Amino acid sequence: MNYNGVKTMQDLFQREINYLRISITDRCNLRCIYCMPQEGVPLTNSILRFEEFEKIVRSAVGIGIRKVRLTGGEPLVRKGVIEFISRLAAIPEIDDLALTTNGILLADKAKALKEAGLTRVNLSLDTLRGDRFAEITRGGKLAEVLLGIKEAFVVGLEPVKVNMVVMKGFNDDEVLDFAGMTREFPIHIRFIELMPIGESDNWCKDRHIPVKEIKKMLDPLGKLERAKIGAGNGPARYFRLPGAPGTIGFISAISSHFCDSCNRLRLTSEGQLRLCLHSKTEVDLKTPLRQGASEEELAHIIAEAIKDKPRKHTMADEGWADNQRMMSQIGG
């Protein structure tokens, strides 16, 4: 299926939109301090069924979506996720099917995920110290995540990327430890600037460290060399320590945003299409979907929505724009 014969879709700023991130659940098995309050967030009972997500994806590939990432909450807590992945993997237009996870359940599910057709995984991990991990996540066990990373390599869910949100006075003393992992393993460590999102909105400015300062922290390890990785090219700029099998990436969402090359849309678990992470604007896909809209009709709604994608976010100036949703409710 094509939309008016067009296999790719550009927004008004000539950015090719080919990437859809889908939050398949707002539930999570952790309570990370910068993501959600300790008691969690109000959960909805109106999330889309997997067959509804699939219909939206099939509509979206007709206008150029080629990359799909499943997020949450924590996507691996939702029952039926393996079968859903296998159905998405069968869509021939999708050439990159990935998943972002906190890693708690990954060791048990990695083999099945690979066999279902998942291409690769990103893991969110902000510390390599067990006591600090328990503090950040309010009770999580680091050993389970490390086992999940190991199993991802065993089954071939590569490249394996680990995202560390660097927070001043909280975990910035571990930057060298994370970077050092790339000397031992073919792992891709990505340092991400703390964004004023969800629970972090009130204290982000005090803990925010720009990428240029994070890079300076790595000086003791030697000169960084520019690098490329084979899959999942996104906003990160990659480098490599001399002789290291892994890479180090930097995502400067605040200090040097990458909006000019943004290629993504987000779909919330409730079926709301979000054109920019920072914007409150959402386009309702659930209502027409449940009223019987065809794939062509849904594709038309998505294509029209793309015309309203903003040129850039304003988080650095305004903070988090959406007081109604936490990050876990939108999808990472």
Wavefront OBJ file of the C-alpha trace (Angstrom):
o trace
v 0.000 0.000 0.000
v 1.235 3.478 -0.868
v -0.207 6.845 0.013
v -0.975 8.568 -3.299
v 1.805 6.476 -4.813
v 4.389 7.878 -2.417
v 6.681 5.394 -0.652
v 8.409 7.993 1.511
v 6.986 10.938 3.402
v 8.591 14.295 4.131
v 7.369 16.928 6.528
v 7.261 20.639 5.741
v 10.967 20.952 6.588
v 12.033 18.270 4.093
v 12.804 15.734 6.798
v 12.108 12.166 5.717
v 9.824 10.559 8.297
v 10.579 6.835 8.369
v 10.708 5.887 12.063
v 7.821 5.006 14.396
v 8.284 4.448 18.128
v 5.382 2.591 19.718
v 4.662 2.507 23.436
v 2.866 -0.806 23.808
v 2.206 -0.326 27.523
v 2.301 2.395 30.167
v 3.206 -0.163 32.827
v 6.723 -0.666 34.168
v 8.384 -2.969 36.681
v 10.710 -0.196 37.917
v 10.129 3.265 39.400
v 13.153 5.251 38.237
v 13.372 8.524 40.119
v 13.625 10.769 37.063
v 10.887 8.954 35.160
v 7.900 8.511 37.446
v 6.814 9.003 41.061
v 7.291 6.198 43.568
v 3.608 5.296 43.528
v 3.703 5.083 39.739
v 1.363 6.895 37.367
v -2.371 6.417 36.867
v -2.702 3.466 34.526
v -5.162 3.366 31.677
v -7.377 0.468 30.727
v -7.813 1.770 27.207
v -4.522 0.804 25.589
v -4.630 -0.541 22.068
v -4.825 -4.237 21.348
v -1.890 -5.719 19.489
v -3.936 -6.209 16.333
v -4.765 -2.483 16.444
v -1.112 -1.552 16.741
v -0.385 -3.835 13.814
v -3.010 -2.165 11.631
v -1.506 1.248 12.350
v 1.969 -0.045 11.500
v 0.739 -1.525 8.234
v -0.851 1.828 7.424
v 2.342 3.690 8.297
v 4.623 1.581 6.109
v 2.537 2.683 3.138
v 3.771 6.243 3.624
v 7.389 5.380 4.280
v 7.827 4.046 7.811
v 10.695 1.537 7.700
v 11.956 1.505 11.280
v 9.828 0.467 14.253
v 10.846 0.502 17.904
v 8.759 -0.911 20.737
v 8.938 0.969 24.017
v 6.903 1.456 27.170
v 6.753 1.749 30.154
v 8.572 -1.547 29.974
v 7.464 -3.400 26.827
v 8.489 -6.841 28.077
v 5.907 -6.769 30.874
v 3.053 -6.947 28.369
v 1.751 -10.431 27.677
v 1.818 -11.454 24.039
v 4.733 -9.223 23.060
v 6.691 -12.092 21.451
v 3.847 -13.003 19.091
v 3.304 -9.319 18.299
v 6.952 -8.950 17.327
v 6.712 -11.960 15.051
v 3.742 -10.380 13.273
v 5.583 -7.082 12.786
v 8.692 -8.902 11.594
v 6.578 -10.460 8.839
v 5.812 -7.032 7.339
v 8.315 -6.875 4.450
v 8.658 -3.075 4.392
v 10.071 -2.964 7.927
v 13.854 -3.262 7.770
v 14.646 -2.454 11.402
v 12.596 -3.776 14.315
v 14.039 -2.844 17.701
v 13.059 -2.673 21.351
v 14.018 -0.484 24.291
v 14.028 -2.208 27.681
v 15.238 -1.742 31.219
v 16.689 -5.248 30.941
v 15.067 -6.788 34.007
v 13.216 -9.436 31.969
v 15.575 -9.595 29.003
v 17.635 -12.637 29.991
v 14.545 -14.859 30.058
v 13.096 -13.492 26.823
v 16.132 -12.733 24.633
v 16.149 -16.031 22.734
v 12.427 -15.879 21.995
v 12.690 -12.238 20.936
v 15.445 -13.059 18.469
v 13.554 -16.030 17.077
v 10.435 -13.862 16.680
v 12.365 -11.501 14.428
v 13.517 -8.687 16.709
v 16.598 -7.042 15.215
v 18.273 -5.471 18.253
v 17.832 -3.973 21.706
v 18.638 -0.767 23.554
v 18.949 -0.948 27.326
v 18.465 1.899 29.761
v 21.102 1.661 32.511
v 22.346 4.577 34.600
v 24.751 2.902 37.004
v 26.998 -0.146 37.347
v 26.742 -0.163 41.129
v 24.151 -2.404 42.686
v 23.251 -0.160 45.616
v 22.930 2.895 43.405
v 20.852 0.958 40.882
v 18.445 -0.002 43.648
v 18.253 3.667 44.674
v 17.680 5.025 41.165
v 15.102 2.386 40.260
v 13.598 2.163 43.740
v 14.353 -1.497 44.251
v 15.643 -2.964 40.990
v 18.404 -5.579 40.830
v 21.419 -4.705 38.689
v 22.441 -8.349 38.297
v 19.297 -9.060 36.286
v 20.115 -6.297 33.811
v 23.733 -7.380 33.394
v 22.562 -10.930 32.739
v 20.150 -9.561 30.129
v 22.969 -7.723 28.354
v 25.037 -10.896 28.297
v 22.153 -12.918 26.891
v 21.486 -10.317 24.179
v 25.019 -10.918 22.891
v 24.614 -14.689 23.141
v 21.494 -14.756 20.935
v 22.674 -12.035 18.533
v 20.411 -9.077 19.330
v 23.066 -6.699 18.064
v 24.186 -4.003 18.085
v 23.572 -3.876 21.833
v 23.269 -0.270 22.947
v 23.271 0.892 26.554
v 21.832 4.315 27.301
v 23.163 6.154 30.361
v 21.492 9.398 31.427
v 24.308 11.390 33.036
v 23.251 13.300 36.165
v 25.515 15.714 38.015
v 26.282 14.667 41.562
v 24.395 11.442 41.096
v 26.095 9.128 38.621
v 28.590 11.316 36.742
v 31.380 9.632 38.682
v 30.675 6.470 36.636
v 31.174 7.915 33.166
v 34.674 6.436 32.921
v 33.409 3.033 34.100
v 30.772 2.931 31.370
v 33.180 4.109 28.682
v 35.699 1.507 29.811
v 33.233 -1.264 28.953
v 33.773 -0.507 25.265
v 37.401 -1.594 25.593
v 36.328 -5.076 26.649
v 33.123 -5.736 24.723
v 31.602 -4.791 21.332
v 28.999 -2.760 23.190
v 27.747 0.703 22.304
v 27.580 2.989 25.338
v 25.551 6.145 24.773
v 25.730 9.090 27.133
v 22.499 11.085 27.137
v 21.889 14.541 28.503
v 19.253 14.663 31.215
v 16.086 16.171 29.777
v 13.385 18.034 31.713
v 10.866 15.235 31.318
v 8.436 13.776 33.828
v 9.795 13.653 37.346
v 13.081 15.263 36.296
v 11.447 18.522 35.191
v 11.847 20.210 38.576
v 15.496 19.378 39.190
v 16.938 18.936 35.702
v 18.853 22.235 35.604
v 20.801 21.386 38.755
v 21.798 17.924 37.471
v 22.076 18.561 33.725
v 25.539 18.044 32.208
v 26.043 19.049 28.565
v 27.718 16.601 26.202
v 30.836 18.748 25.823
v 31.497 18.318 29.565
v 30.816 14.597 29.406
v 33.363 14.272 26.606
v 35.928 16.111 28.702
v 35.438 13.580 31.502
v 36.723 10.921 29.099
v 40.091 12.613 28.485
v 41.971 10.200 30.800
v 41.025 7.296 28.509
v 42.713 8.730 25.423
v 41.742 10.449 22.203
v 38.341 9.583 20.782
v 38.157 8.597 17.128
v 35.034 9.092 15.008
v 33.140 5.844 14.435
v 30.074 4.463 12.720
v 27.874 1.551 13.642
v 25.994 -0.687 11.293
v 22.384 -0.384 12.405
v 20.015 2.052 13.975
v 21.619 5.302 12.931
v 19.897 7.944 15.038
v 20.757 11.111 16.927
v 23.891 9.769 18.620
v 27.329 10.816 17.426
v 29.677 7.850 17.790
v 33.331 7.639 18.719
v 35.774 4.883 19.607
v 38.672 4.615 22.006
v 41.856 3.425 20.247
v 41.603 -0.314 19.631
v 38.240 -0.666 21.395
v 35.705 -3.157 19.961
v 32.798 -1.026 21.201
v 31.823 2.595 20.669
v 30.851 5.612 22.727
v 27.886 7.706 21.611
v 26.665 11.110 22.723
v 23.072 12.329 22.541
v 22.856 16.070 23.104
v 19.100 16.568 23.136
v 19.354 19.872 25.018
v 22.738 21.537 24.444
v 22.856 20.810 20.707
v 19.544 19.397 19.597
v 19.198 17.226 16.504
v 15.738 18.399 15.479
v 16.861 19.283 11.947
v 17.307 15.586 11.207
v 14.439 14.195 13.301
v 12.807 11.342 11.402
v 10.432 9.962 14.016
v 6.868 9.774 15.171
v 5.636 8.388 18.481
v 2.495 6.380 19.135
v 1.266 6.225 22.713
v -0.217 3.071 24.175
v -3.658 4.727 23.938
v -3.358 5.273 20.202
v -2.358 8.934 20.147
v 0.150 9.907 17.456
v 2.717 12.323 18.828
v 4.719 14.370 16.331
v 7.374 15.601 18.778
v 8.357 14.334 22.205
v 8.182 17.838 23.659
v 4.916 18.952 22.072
v 1.525 18.397 23.707
v -0.065 18.018 20.283
v -1.421 14.534 19.643
v -3.477 13.091 16.800
v -6.117 10.550 17.752
v -5.781 7.315 15.801
v -7.734 5.106 18.187
v -11.134 6.639 17.470
v -11.053 6.247 13.676
v -9.399 2.857 14.113
v -12.254 1.595 16.293
v -14.799 3.175 13.989
v -13.563 0.905 11.228
v -11.120 3.107 9.317
v -9.238 1.269 6.575
v -5.456 1.152 6.322
v -5.650 3.735 3.536
v -7.749 6.054 5.694
v -5.380 5.716 8.626
v -2.443 6.367 6.315
v -4.120 9.566 5.154
v -4.596 10.742 8.767
v -0.930 10.034 9.560
v 0.270 11.750 6.386
v -1.781 14.857 7.146
v -0.537 14.882 10.748
v 3.088 14.854 9.600
v 2.500 18.289 8.062
v 2.152 19.667 11.598
v 5.408 18.239 12.902
v 7.215 21.191 14.571
v 10.614 22.323 13.404
v 12.239 21.884 16.834
v 11.569 21.391 20.520
v 11.967 24.142 23.118
v 12.817 22.068 26.190
v 15.968 24.055 26.919
v 13.899 27.212 27.305
v 10.525 25.999 28.525
v 11.141 22.731 30.323
v 8.720 19.856 29.912
v 5.682 21.082 28.011
v 3.287 18.286 28.928
v 2.105 18.207 32.514
v -0.473 15.547 31.717
v 1.816 12.677 30.717
v 4.999 11.208 32.134
v 7.659 9.821 29.820
v 6.520 6.277 30.600
v 3.079 7.162 29.245
v 4.448 8.553 25.966
v 7.155 6.020 25.223
v 10.906 6.518 25.269
l 1 2 3 4 5 6 7 8 9 10 11 12 13 14 15 16 17 18 19 20 21 22 23 24 25 26 27 28 29 30 31 32 33 34 35 36 37 38 39 40 41 42 43 44 45 46 47 48 49 50 51 52 53 54 55 56 57 58 59 60 61 62 63 64 65 66 67 68 69 70 71 72 73 74 75 76 77 78 79 80 81 82 83 84 85 86 87 88 89 90 91 92 93 94 95 96 97 98 99 100 101 102 103 104 105 106 107 108 109 110 111 112 113 114 115 116 117 118 119 120 121 122 123 124 125 126 127 128 129 130 131 132 133 134 135 136 137 138 139 140 141 142 143 144 145 146 147 148 149 150 151 152 153 154 155 156 157 158 159 160 161 162 163 164 165 166 167 168 169 170 171 172 173 174 175 176 177 178 179 180 181 182 183 184 185 186 187 188 189 190 191 192 193 194 195 196 197 198 199 200 201 202 203 204 205 206 207 208 209 210 211 212 213 214 215 216 217 218 219 220 221 222 223 224 225 226 227 228 229 230 231 232 233 234 235 236 237 238 239 240 241 242 243 244 245 246 247 248 249 250 251 252 253 254 255 256 257 258 259 260 261 262 263 264 265 266 267 268 269 270 271 272 273 274 275 276 277 278 279 280 281 282 283 284 285 286 287 288 289 290 291 292 293 294 295 296 297 298 299 300 301 302 303 304 305 306 307 308 309 310 311 312 313 314 315 316 317 318 319 320 321 322 323 324 325 326 327 328 329 330 331 332
